[in-house]
Amino acid sequence: MDEFARHQISLLDFKLRSQYFPISYNIYVRKFPPYITHIVGIDEAGRGPLAGPVAVGAFCIPVNFDRNFFIKVMDSKKLSEKNRELWFTKIRTIHKEGRVQYKVVLVSNSIIDTKGISYAIKLGIKKCLGQLGLNPKKTLILLDGSLKASGEFMFQKTIIKGDMKEPVIGCASIMAKVIRDKYMVRKAKLFPKYMFDVHKGYGTKIHRQALKKYGTSPFHRASFLKNFNLK
């Protein structure tokens, strides 16, 4: 059995450490072939809203990236809007410096309605990884929750609550959340009656009241509203 095959088998036995943001990537990657060059965190934002796209974010670092950058990174949903914006700016800055890469793909409500939310998220993951242009054989993918990358990325791990445990996933979560929120704020100008800038498409009381008063818009997810009483 050659070295590459042995590493494929060892991947099946790999178990992540459960400490909170402890990872030394150089130590972590030594469990994988020495030719691993990049680590990518992937998460989505906007799976559950009644309107708008789902966003998939991918955050990519080289294996020798300084992990001190990640101190106090956490799941975007647990950060205040102000702190999300601060981290969004920090990530954009080091991206411009060429130290990291990130991609966020928005998959439309029409695709969600015709193909389903799971398909939409898989499509977003595929597009993000395609845009990053990484070699699947040299890349470690860490994904939140139940997400999975395509089979060509042999070195991947799905992590429950990964957005809280793994900083690269946390950063992906932040970028996906902030970019989607900004998109919803822009769409609010086209559909002012629904106040998307306030609730970002989620099924809040104010959003449900607007739906009952005005009905749906082309921006809503019809498949999510099948059992919603619009009367």
C-alpha angles and dihedrals in degrees: 000000000000125000094258092054092047091054090050089056094044089055090066090058096045117120124189121233112249101217120119113265095327101133122137099194095205090058092041095052094049085078086067133054115297090241093071103119106170141036120207128195118202131193139151134227127199102031094141109037123116092227141032135026131311113243124217118196130195122190117191130195134173113250092251094054115139105255092200086083088072098061108135095005109144141159110309091232090062095049122086115247089252093053092045089055091049091053091043089056093046092052093047089051096054089042090058088049089056095242096118141010131221137178131189122193123193114208112200130243089242091061090046089053096046100037105020134249095276091055090047092054093046089051090051092051091049093050094046093052091044091053092049088058096212128163105250091213092056100042133088113207122202115190133188126240113334098341121132135188123220118286094255087075096074095175104066136127130195111212126196107232087003091156087068098038104041121051095207089057090044090055091048088051092051094050093046093047097046095044092048092047091051090050091052091050089055091048089052087071090059094044104029095162092069098050095221089170089068104044102016091226098304119138098260123155093258091050093049090049090053091050091053091048101042106017122225130325130214086259094063126096103245091191090060092051101052093108096035115114106229094180 
